[in-house]
Amino acid sequence: MSTIALNERSLHLVRRLLADQAGLDVTASALPGGAVVVDAGIAVAGSLEAGRLVAEICLGGLGHVAFCDIRLDGLSLPGLRVDVSRPELACMASQYAGWAISLTDPADASRFFAMGSGPARALYRGEAIFGGIAHTETSTNAVLVLEGRQPPTAAVAAMIAKACDVAESELFLVVAPTASLVGSVQIAARVVETGMHKLHALGFPLDAVLSGSGTCPLAPVAADDLAAIGRTNDAVLYGGQSWYTVDCDDAAIEAVIDKVPACASRDYGRLFVDLFKRYEGDFYKIDPLLFSPARVCLTNVRTGRNFLAGATAPGLLRQSFGL
């Protein structure tokens, strides 16, 4: 059992959002049961710095996110760099958006839906991926980031608190839509996580990954969430680059390296919004091998060898971003 308390680490970052709401352009409120909701992009604009903090919250406090310039074949873009310690915990037990929060209110039949990421997932442990993650934790508080355009209701908060076995008054929910500054930042910061998930899908041992670093362009904020889903995914698929330090036999890397980058997918080479429409808005119909950085490098500390695969596609980024 890991002694790392992901929810406690993230709560320190949430408190930074709460302490500077005006400067970060976020607002906080309390639901009837006491859960704290931070709006980071629905009724407010949010900010780049709020997005950076939200990205680090998603990583369970085990990652550092910083803004940088990215140059790809003459294309200069604002971007970010993310450096992750303990990627299995930070990315897969926390950051991965694997918790679908869905609830229909019996009073008016309204439906709430958002994808949840962050360390509260490690308390819930209701996703299949946790079957292969040894980390378990108990906590008096829970922190969850919701990607969606609806503020969570009291009933939603009660459901999440119960699933995490915490009091509602100790639940902290941060919410922002995809088409927002915070949305663009926190999705770009998943560039290491997407590669980790791809490695997991290929059967690579995640506990062999010692650290991860990545860079990704920041997708320009789109006019609506569907367009934003396209741009933010394109940023990772065609502009994302990740580096992993691993400790294993070279043969384990050689068996997967050519399959890790996005170009290994049959759906590679198309704008994500076009794929989304082609598959009638069903993510599960899209080839799962697509979701990964454009370029991936694995460095094996056991042998000192580097393994590199994939390449960025600046032309597709220009098309996606309208540049």
Legacy VTK file of the C-alpha trace (Angstrom):
# vtk DataFile Version 3.0
C-alpha trace
ASCII
DATASET POLYDATA
POINTS 323 float
0.000 0.000 0.000
1.379 3.396 -0.990
1.802 5.996 1.735
1.206 8.820 -0.751
-2.046 10.660 0.022
-3.209 11.951 -3.363
-6.319 13.731 -2.082
-4.413 15.599 0.616
-1.790 16.703 -1.905
-4.460 17.994 -4.284
-6.414 19.746 -1.536
-3.444 22.086 -0.992
-3.774 23.139 -4.642
-7.549 23.560 -4.378
-6.977 25.916 -1.471
-4.789 28.054 -3.740
-7.747 28.384 -6.112
-10.023 29.304 -3.220
-7.563 31.857 -1.832
-7.290 33.861 -5.080
-10.660 33.574 -6.787
-10.608 37.113 -8.189
-7.071 36.878 -9.553
-7.638 33.454 -11.100
-11.138 34.338 -12.341
-12.861 31.428 -10.620
-15.738 31.368 -8.151
-16.520 29.026 -5.289
-19.795 28.134 -3.627
-21.100 25.567 -1.165
-23.918 23.123 -1.871
-26.572 22.403 0.798
-24.673 19.364 2.060
-21.476 21.385 2.419
-19.579 20.276 -0.694
-17.438 23.044 -2.193
-17.810 23.673 -5.925
-15.219 25.730 -7.824
-16.477 27.076 -11.152
-13.417 27.415 -13.380
-15.084 28.123 -16.701
-18.878 27.898 -16.790
-20.131 31.268 -15.522
-16.613 32.729 -15.404
-13.802 32.938 -17.934
-11.245 31.122 -15.846
-7.565 31.709 -16.584
-4.407 30.041 -17.777
-3.020 29.929 -14.245
-6.230 28.388 -12.955
-5.869 25.772 -15.683
-2.302 25.060 -14.619
-3.412 24.540 -11.011
-6.344 22.363 -12.086
-3.959 20.226 -14.147
-1.744 19.719 -11.094
-4.844 18.909 -9.015
-5.742 16.215 -11.549
-2.234 14.780 -11.134
-2.755 14.327 -7.399
-0.029 16.834 -6.590
2.615 14.579 -8.180
3.175 16.651 -11.322
4.529 20.067 -12.213
2.956 21.986 -15.101
4.595 25.020 -16.705
3.866 27.086 -19.818
6.343 27.144 -22.679
6.737 27.939 -26.378
6.475 25.056 -28.822
7.937 25.205 -32.329
7.012 22.548 -34.858
8.298 22.884 -38.411
8.049 26.675 -38.421
4.793 26.711 -36.462
5.161 28.609 -33.178
2.514 27.868 -30.553
1.909 28.484 -26.867
2.143 25.203 -25.017
2.958 23.558 -21.769
5.396 21.111 -20.253
4.383 18.587 -17.652
6.813 16.627 -15.466
5.400 13.733 -13.485
6.692 11.737 -10.537
5.208 8.288 -9.900
3.257 8.250 -13.207
1.280 5.124 -12.330
-0.241 6.981 -9.372
-0.308 10.511 -10.780
-1.642 9.644 -14.224
-3.587 6.413 -13.899
-4.853 6.483 -10.293
-5.646 10.211 -10.441
-5.478 12.175 -13.723
-7.113 9.720 -16.114
-10.698 10.846 -16.827
-12.215 7.442 -16.247
-15.104 8.160 -13.898
-18.324 8.942 -15.791
-20.511 10.916 -13.381
-24.124 10.540 -14.478
-27.314 11.207 -12.535
-30.923 11.880 -13.484
-32.831 14.043 -11.006
-36.155 12.330 -10.224
-37.732 15.687 -9.386
-37.512 17.181 -12.879
-35.887 14.411 -14.969
-32.875 16.653 -15.656
-29.656 14.760 -16.323
-26.189 15.609 -15.107
-23.166 14.212 -16.890
-19.457 14.957 -16.619
-16.205 13.054 -16.831
-14.392 12.933 -13.507
-10.653 12.915 -12.970
-8.420 13.554 -10.011
-7.530 11.793 -6.778
-11.100 11.056 -5.651
-10.946 8.228 -8.207
-8.436 6.481 -5.940
-11.048 6.489 -3.176
-13.874 5.348 -5.468
-11.835 2.616 -7.236
-14.885 1.667 -9.265
-13.100 1.619 -12.619
-11.670 -1.540 -14.150
-8.227 0.040 -14.463
-7.792 -0.069 -10.679
-7.646 -3.847 -10.861
-4.026 -3.457 -11.919
-3.068 -0.563 -9.620
-1.858 -1.532 -6.146
-2.375 1.928 -4.655
-5.236 2.295 -2.195
-5.898 5.187 0.120
-8.318 6.407 2.706
-8.907 10.093 3.251
-11.208 12.412 5.135
-11.473 14.606 2.014
-11.989 13.961 -1.676
-11.047 16.123 -4.677
-12.557 15.592 -8.109
-12.266 17.614 -11.334
-15.322 17.521 -13.597
-15.112 18.212 -17.324
-18.566 19.454 -18.258
-20.760 22.500 -18.697
-23.254 21.882 -15.865
-22.546 22.796 -12.242
-22.904 19.721 -10.023
-26.084 19.595 -7.942
-26.505 18.607 -4.309
-27.645 15.164 -5.441
-24.527 14.723 -7.584
-22.285 15.768 -4.700
-24.058 13.364 -2.346
-23.550 10.510 -4.807
-19.828 11.262 -5.221
-19.246 11.675 -1.476
-20.926 8.349 -0.780
-18.848 6.595 -3.459
-15.666 8.029 -1.909
-16.794 7.376 1.682
-16.281 10.968 2.821
-18.590 13.536 4.360
-20.172 15.882 1.826
-18.607 18.807 3.674
-15.178 17.340 2.833
-15.836 17.024 -0.901
-14.233 19.533 -3.290
-15.418 19.646 -6.905
-13.710 21.727 -9.606
-15.670 22.060 -12.843
-14.813 23.506 -16.261
-16.084 22.792 -19.792
-13.858 21.635 -22.627
-14.328 24.962 -24.451
-12.603 27.114 -21.842
-9.126 28.295 -20.932
-8.962 25.807 -18.077
-10.245 23.057 -20.366
-7.530 23.677 -22.950
-4.787 23.681 -20.323
-5.843 20.668 -18.289
-6.354 18.523 -21.406
-2.959 19.460 -22.857
-1.457 18.446 -19.504
-2.683 14.899 -20.165
0.035 14.336 -22.754
1.988 12.047 -20.393
-1.169 10.326 -19.135
-2.371 9.408 -22.642
0.907 7.642 -23.316
0.662 5.839 -19.978
-2.833 4.635 -20.805
-1.630 3.432 -24.217
1.230 1.524 -22.570
-1.292 -0.049 -20.220
-3.517 -1.071 -23.143
-0.501 -2.720 -24.791
0.267 -4.738 -21.663
3.383 -2.823 -20.615
3.945 -2.925 -16.814
3.052 0.529 -15.500
5.040 0.065 -12.301
8.152 -0.041 -14.494
7.633 3.625 -15.455
9.694 5.765 -13.082
8.922 9.241 -14.422
7.327 11.016 -17.334
7.721 14.338 -19.098
5.824 15.815 -21.999
5.079 18.893 -24.047
1.861 19.771 -25.830
0.494 22.786 -27.702
-2.376 24.655 -26.083
-5.449 24.358 -28.261
-7.098 27.752 -28.941
-10.402 27.954 -27.076
-13.172 26.887 -29.449
-16.644 28.371 -29.845
-18.384 25.270 -28.484
-17.538 22.060 -26.663
-17.719 19.801 -29.724
-15.172 21.912 -31.576
-13.084 22.061 -28.398
-13.092 18.259 -28.101
-11.645 18.212 -31.603
-8.948 20.802 -31.038
-7.794 19.554 -27.639
-7.492 15.967 -28.849
-5.671 17.071 -32.003
-3.190 18.978 -29.832
-2.123 15.729 -28.143
-2.435 13.388 -31.143
-0.543 15.584 -33.589
1.560 17.891 -31.395
2.130 16.028 -28.132
5.538 14.587 -27.253
6.269 12.448 -24.193
9.399 10.976 -22.643
9.325 8.139 -20.105
12.089 6.772 -17.922
11.543 3.055 -17.339
13.238 0.125 -15.640
12.661 -3.184 -17.428
14.096 -5.552 -19.999
14.709 -3.968 -23.402
12.560 -6.699 -24.917
9.486 -5.341 -23.087
10.024 -1.956 -24.769
10.808 -3.395 -28.181
7.526 -5.312 -28.090
5.419 -2.144 -27.817
7.341 0.967 -28.858
6.106 1.128 -32.463
2.497 0.761 -31.250
2.621 3.537 -28.636
2.352 6.789 -30.680
-0.932 7.914 -32.208
0.250 7.075 -35.731
-0.140 3.363 -34.923
-3.928 3.769 -35.138
-6.073 3.118 -38.203
-7.865 6.417 -37.437
-4.662 8.490 -37.428
-4.409 11.359 -39.905
-7.935 12.741 -39.599
-9.062 15.712 -37.529
-10.638 14.459 -34.332
-13.869 16.392 -34.825
-14.334 14.626 -38.172
-13.740 11.250 -36.527
-16.180 12.115 -33.766
-18.884 12.933 -36.314
-18.032 9.881 -38.415
-18.644 7.635 -35.397
-21.831 9.501 -34.445
-20.376 11.009 -31.296
-19.473 7.642 -29.780
-15.944 7.723 -28.341
-15.957 3.947 -27.985
-16.213 3.460 -31.751
-12.971 5.381 -32.302
-9.919 3.136 -32.455
-8.578 3.108 -28.866
-5.033 2.924 -30.216
-5.408 6.519 -31.447
-5.326 8.133 -28.000
-1.639 8.780 -27.439
0.999 11.465 -28.028
2.313 12.028 -31.526
5.881 11.192 -30.529
7.082 8.957 -27.692
10.501 8.139 -26.259
11.287 5.503 -23.622
14.657 5.559 -21.840
15.624 2.358 -20.067
17.723 3.023 -16.952
18.658 -0.663 -16.834
20.530 -0.545 -20.144
20.828 3.154 -20.990
19.111 2.646 -24.346
16.572 5.051 -25.863
13.588 3.923 -27.923
11.794 6.505 -30.101
8.678 6.262 -32.258
6.221 8.591 -33.986
6.368 12.166 -35.254
4.419 15.389 -34.906
2.077 16.581 -37.673
2.177 20.396 -37.801
0.021 20.524 -40.938
-2.888 18.859 -39.164
-2.452 21.218 -36.208
-2.647 24.211 -38.543
-5.845 22.826 -40.014
-7.358 22.011 -36.612
-6.462 25.336 -35.000
-7.387 27.426 -38.054
-3.896 28.868 -38.476
LINES 1 324
323 0 1 2 3 4 5 6 7 8 9 10 11 12 13 14 15 16 17 18 19 20 21 22 23 24 25 26 27 28 29 30 31 32 33 34 35 36 37 38 39 40 41 42 43 44 45 46 47 48 49 50 51 52 53 54 55 56 57 58 59 60 61 62 63 64 65 66 67 68 69 70 71 72 73 74 75 76 77 78 79 80 81 82 83 84 85 86 87 88 89 90 91 92 93 94 95 96 97 98 99 100 101 102 103 104 105 106 107 108 109 110 111 112 113 114 115 116 117 118 119 120 121 122 123 124 125 126 127 128 129 130 131 132 133 134 135 136 137 138 139 140 141 142 143 144 145 146 147 148 149 150 151 152 153 154 155 156 157 158 159 160 161 162 163 164 165 166 167 168 169 170 171 172 173 174 175 176 177 178 179 180 181 182 183 184 185 186 187 188 189 190 191 192 193 194 195 196 197 198 199 200 201 202 203 204 205 206 207 208 209 210 211 212 213 214 215 216 217 218 219 220 221 222 223 224 225 226 227 228 229 230 231 232 233 234 235 236 237 238 239 240 241 242 243 244 245 246 247 248 249 250 251 252 253 254 255 256 257 258 259 260 261 262 263 264 265 266 267 268 269 270 271 272 273 274 275 276 277 278 279 280 281 282 283 284 285 286 287 288 289 290 291 292 293 294 295 296 297 298 299 300 301 302 303 304 305 306 307 308 309 310 311 312 313 314 315 316 317 318 319 320 321 322
